[in-house]
Amino acid sequence: MAEKVRFPDGREVDIHDFIAFMYGLSKSDVEVLHILLQNGKMTTDDLSQKLNVTKASISKALNNLLDKGLIQREKAPAEKEERKGRPNYIYWVEKERLYRKLEADLEKLAGTVKEALQKHTALEIVI
């Protein structure tokens, strides 16, 4: 069962839909974020197998999540044999960091909305 967020007027929205809206995430991005939240550290290969999608699709989602600061990554430990090409990375969600980011972004959004409303009200009074 998906977690819901309840708004002051009683409406509820799925937490994944809320986060997708907040950060402009695609369905694929949200699926990858959800899997990382559930499973901890994973590679692109792990995620690709778990979601049964191409590594290219996973890479696109991971890059978007990284750009938005929602996940972390580090180089995977070096394998015994040297490989050519891109290095392997391990991705994960640091939950407390994600929670702090979400809280800070919501506070910033509330401030922006407040400023916009104050400007709108001030314009109406001047006119």
Protein Blocks (a to p, Z undefined) as FASTA:
>chain_A
ZZddddfkopacdfklmmmmmnopafklmmmmmmmmmnopadfklmmmmnopafklmmmm
mmmmmmnopaccddddddfbdcedjddddddddfklmmmmmmmmmmmmmmmmmmmmmmmm
mmmmmZZ
